[in-house]
Amino acid sequence: MRGIRFLGILLLFYSLSASSQSAWLSDFISEKERPHSEHQRVQATQASQDVFYRNHGLILFYGSQCPHCQQFAPVLKEWAGQHHVRVLPLALDNQPLREFPNFLPATTEWINAAFQGNPINYPAIFVVNPQSKQLFPVGFGAMSFGELNERMEQLVPKIKAYEQQGGVR
């Protein structure tokens, strides 16, 4: 009797494992089979963003011991590398992250400019226009590569429109 119960539980775990592996594989295949026209749209968007990032960068507020910061740092580094974006890492605890060994301390001026009196949440990422010194919030907390990419694809045109309408001082 125990053997049958054990076998039933084992089969249940096996089927759950197989279904999760199948879902992962399906997602992977659908990403690879994305229509060619969508690939072209993504390439055009990326080229437009590359021009944008010649005059803009990203600021990352983080704590070196924060597990979410440690999780997000490699994602941000990879994304920034693919999009040719400069990242200014600002440490809240004056310690580096492995992916960003060259950092600056998050001074009161940076914190006030970014969080504007609101609670400090991290990791926090902002688009910065060094010319105007304006900061645009991108997100708080760890994101996946896809989430960061989608967020930036939505945000960059809005920042461009804002700056073209005279939002840049």
Secondary structure, DSSP 8 states (H G I E B T S, - for coil): -HHHHHHHHHHHHHHHHHHHHHHHHHHHHHHHT--HHHHHHHHHHHHHHHHHTTS-EEEEEE-TT-HHHHHHHHHHHHHHHHHT--EEEEESSS--BTTB-S-EE--HHHHHHHHTTS---SSEEEEEETTTTEEEEEEES---HHHHHHHHHHHHHHHHHHIIIII--
